[in-house]
């Protein structure tokens, strides 16, 4: 039942098992990931995302993403180039930035597959509730690093796992599209391996600076 870690290719072992899911944990980077036998197909994944009630004008979700917006407002100018990576159908964070005339573009492999946007470089890249959906995190982080300018920052928002959490009862793992679960140790591994010059966790926001 074991398989190699999709982030660092190291040995993994079963971390959690039920009749609906099997999650493995990497012995090196500590990534917790769904076994390949339980991964949705692209069609199933798209159908699941279609059920999301994304509305950029939703005040509750705007408040949820405010930590991302506030960091960008404090550290970048409207003229800086930003990428909302995995934006979904409608993005509250992009809406908040555009309201302040920030230069932000949106890419999503299902809803906004504008591959030409992946040929440019960006001062900041937002991954808001995105990295937990990565089937192939090494591929995605390698891409994100390549798109980031020197002195730029990747801002990830996700719910990090820590040992105080009862994984079996944890809501976050119940979404079948949440296939990669990160912890502080996993983020530290990413920061060290890719050579980010600065790494910081602010509650649900993880900052990787080049």
C-alpha positions as CSV (number, residue, x, y, z in Angstrom):
1,X,0.0,0.0,0.0
2,X,3.0,2.3,0.3
3,X,4.1,4.7,-2.4
4,X,6.8,7.3,-2.8
5,X,6.2,10.8,-1.6
6,X,4.9,13.0,-4.4
7,X,6.9,16.0,-3.0
8,X,10.4,14.5,-2.3
9,X,10.1,10.9,-3.5
10,X,11.1,9.5,-0.2
11,X,9.7,6.4,1.6
12,X,6.2,6.8,3.1
13,X,4.0,4.8,5.5
14,X,0.3,4.6,6.3
15,X,-0.7,7.5,8.5
16,X,-4.5,7.2,8.5
17,X,-6.8,4.5,7.1
18,X,-10.5,4.2,6.8
19,X,-12.9,2.5,4.3
20,X,-13.0,5.8,2.3
21,X,-9.4,7.1,2.5
22,X,-5.9,6.1,3.1
23,X,-3.4,8.8,3.8
24,X,0.4,8.2,3.9
25,X,3.1,10.3,5.5
26,X,6.6,10.9,4.1
27,X,9.5,9.9,6.3
28,X,11.6,12.8,5.0
29,X,9.5,15.9,4.4
30,X,6.4,14.8,6.5
31,X,3.9,15.5,3.7
32,X,0.6,13.7,4.4
33,X,-0.9,12.6,1.1
34,X,-3.8,10.6,-0.2
35,X,-3.0,7.2,-1.7
36,X,-3.2,7.2,-5.5
37,X,-6.0,4.6,-5.4
38,X,-8.3,7.2,-3.8
39,X,-7.5,10.1,-6.1
40,X,-10.4,11.5,-8.2
41,X,-10.1,11.6,-11.9
42,X,-9.8,15.0,-13.6
43,X,-13.5,14.8,-14.6
44,X,-14.5,14.0,-11.0
45,X,-12.3,16.7,-9.6
46,X,-13.8,19.3,-12.0
47,X,-17.3,18.2,-11.1
48,X,-16.4,18.7,-7.4
49,X,-15.1,22.2,-8.0
50,X,-18.3,23.0,-9.9
51,X,-20.2,22.6,-6.7
52,X,-18.1,25.3,-4.9
53,X,-20.2,28.4,-4.4
54,X,-17.4,30.9,-5.2
55,X,-18.4,34.5,-5.1
56,X,-15.8,37.3,-5.1
57,X,-18.3,39.6,-3.5
58,X,-19.0,37.4,-0.5
59,X,-18.1,39.5,2.5
60,X,-17.3,36.5,4.7
61,X,-14.8,35.1,2.2
62,X,-13.3,38.5,1.6
63,X,-12.7,38.7,5.4
64,X,-11.2,35.2,5.2
65,X,-8.6,36.2,2.6
66,X,-7.9,39.6,4.2
67,X,-4.6,38.4,5.7
68,X,-3.3,37.8,2.1
69,X,-4.5,41.2,0.9
70,X,-3.1,43.1,3.8
71,X,0.3,41.5,3.4
72,X,0.4,42.5,-0.3
73,X,-0.8,46.0,0.4
74,X,2.0,46.3,3.0
75,X,4.8,44.8,0.9
76,X,4.0,45.4,-2.8
77,X,2.9,48.3,-5.0
78,X,0.0,48.3,-7.4
79,X,2.5,48.3,-10.3
80,X,4.0,45.0,-9.1
81,X,3.0,41.9,-11.1
82,X,0.9,39.4,-9.3
83,X,-0.5,36.0,-10.1
84,X,-3.5,34.4,-8.5
85,X,-2.6,30.7,-9.1
86,X,-5.5,28.3,-8.8
87,X,-8.0,31.2,-8.6
88,X,-11.1,29.0,-9.3
89,X,-14.2,30.4,-10.9
90,X,-14.3,33.7,-9.0
91,X,-11.6,35.0,-6.7
92,X,-12.2,37.3,-3.7
93,X,-8.5,38.0,-3.2
94,X,-8.1,39.2,-6.8
95,X,-11.3,41.3,-6.4
96,X,-9.9,43.0,-3.3
97,X,-6.5,43.7,-5.0
98,X,-8.1,45.0,-8.2
99,X,-10.3,47.4,-6.1
100,X,-7.0,49.0,-5.1
101,X,-5.7,49.0,-8.7
102,X,-3.3,46.2,-8.2
103,X,-1.9,44.4,-11.2
104,X,-3.2,40.8,-10.6
105,X,-3.9,38.1,-13.2
106,X,-5.7,34.8,-12.6
107,X,-4.8,31.3,-13.6
108,X,-6.7,28.1,-12.9
109,X,-6.2,24.8,-14.7
110,X,-9.9,24.1,-14.8
111,X,-11.6,27.5,-15.0
112,X,-9.0,29.9,-16.4
113,X,-6.4,27.8,-18.2
114,X,-4.5,30.7,-19.6
115,X,-1.2,28.9,-20.1
116,X,0.4,32.0,-21.6
117,X,0.4,33.5,-18.0
118,X,2.8,30.7,-17.0
119,X,5.5,32.2,-19.4
120,X,5.9,35.4,-17.4
121,X,7.6,36.3,-14.1
122,X,5.8,37.7,-11.0
123,X,6.7,39.8,-8.0
124,X,4.2,37.8,-5.9
125,X,2.1,34.7,-6.4
126,X,-1.0,33.8,-4.4
127,X,-2.1,30.2,-3.7
128,X,-5.2,30.7,-1.7
129,X,-6.6,27.3,-0.5
130,X,-4.8,25.7,-3.5
131,X,-1.7,23.7,-2.4
132,X,-3.8,21.1,-0.6
133,X,-5.2,20.2,-4.0
134,X,-1.8,19.5,-5.6
135,X,-1.6,15.9,-7.0
136,X,2.0,16.5,-8.0
137,X,3.4,19.0,-5.5
138,X,7.0,18.8,-6.6
139,X,5.9,19.8,-10.1
140,X,3.7,22.6,-8.9
141,X,6.3,24.1,-6.5
142,X,9.0,23.8,-9.1
143,X,6.7,25.8,-11.5
144,X,5.9,28.4,-8.8
145,X,9.5,28.9,-8.0
146,X,10.4,29.4,-11.7
147,X,7.6,32.0,-12.1
148,X,8.8,34.1,-9.1
149,X,11.1,37.0,-9.6
150,X,14.1,37.6,-7.3
151,X,12.9,39.3,-4.1
152,X,9.4,38.0,-4.8
153,X,7.1,36.1,-2.5
154,X,4.7,33.1,-2.8
155,X,1.8,33.4,-0.4
156,X,0.1,30.2,0.4
157,X,-3.1,29.8,2.5
158,X,-4.0,26.4,3.7
159,X,-4.8,24.6,7.0
160,X,-1.6,23.1,8.3
161,X,-1.6,19.9,10.2
162,X,0.0,19.6,13.6
163,X,0.3,16.7,16.1
164,X,-2.4,18.2,18.4
165,X,-5.0,17.6,15.7
166,X,-7.1,14.4,15.8
167,X,-6.6,13.6,12.1
168,X,-9.4,11.0,12.0
169,X,-11.9,13.7,13.2
170,X,-10.3,16.6,11.2
171,X,-12.7,18.2,8.8
172,X,-10.0,19.3,6.4
173,X,-9.1,15.8,5.2
174,X,-12.7,15.0,4.4
175,X,-12.8,16.9,1.1
176,X,-11.8,14.3,-1.5
177,X,-9.8,17.0,-3.4
178,X,-7.6,17.7,-0.4
179,X,-4.9,15.3,-1.3
180,X,-1.8,17.0,0.1
181,X,-1.7,18.0,3.7
182,X,1.2,20.2,4.8
183,X,2.8,20.8,8.2
184,X,5.4,23.2,9.5
185,X,8.1,20.6,8.9
186,X,6.9,20.1,5.3
187,X,7.0,23.9,4.7
188,X,10.5,24.1,6.2
189,X,11.6,21.3,3.8
190,X,10.2,23.2,0.8
191,X,11.9,26.5,2.0
192,X,15.3,24.7,2.4
193,X,15.1,22.5,-0.7
194,X,14.2,25.3,-3.1
195,X,16.5,27.8,-1.5
196,X,14.0,30.4,-0.5
197,X,15.7,33.2,1.4
198,X,12.9,33.8,3.9
199,X,10.2,31.5,5.2
200,X,7.4,32.5,7.6
201,X,4.1,31.1,8.9
202,X,1.4,33.5,9.9
203,X,-1.5,31.4,11.1
204,X,-3.0,30.0,7.9
205,X,-0.6,32.0,5.6
206,X,2.8,30.6,4.6
207,X,5.3,32.9,3.0
208,X,8.1,31.8,0.8
209,X,10.4,34.6,-0.4
210,X,13.1,34.3,-3.0
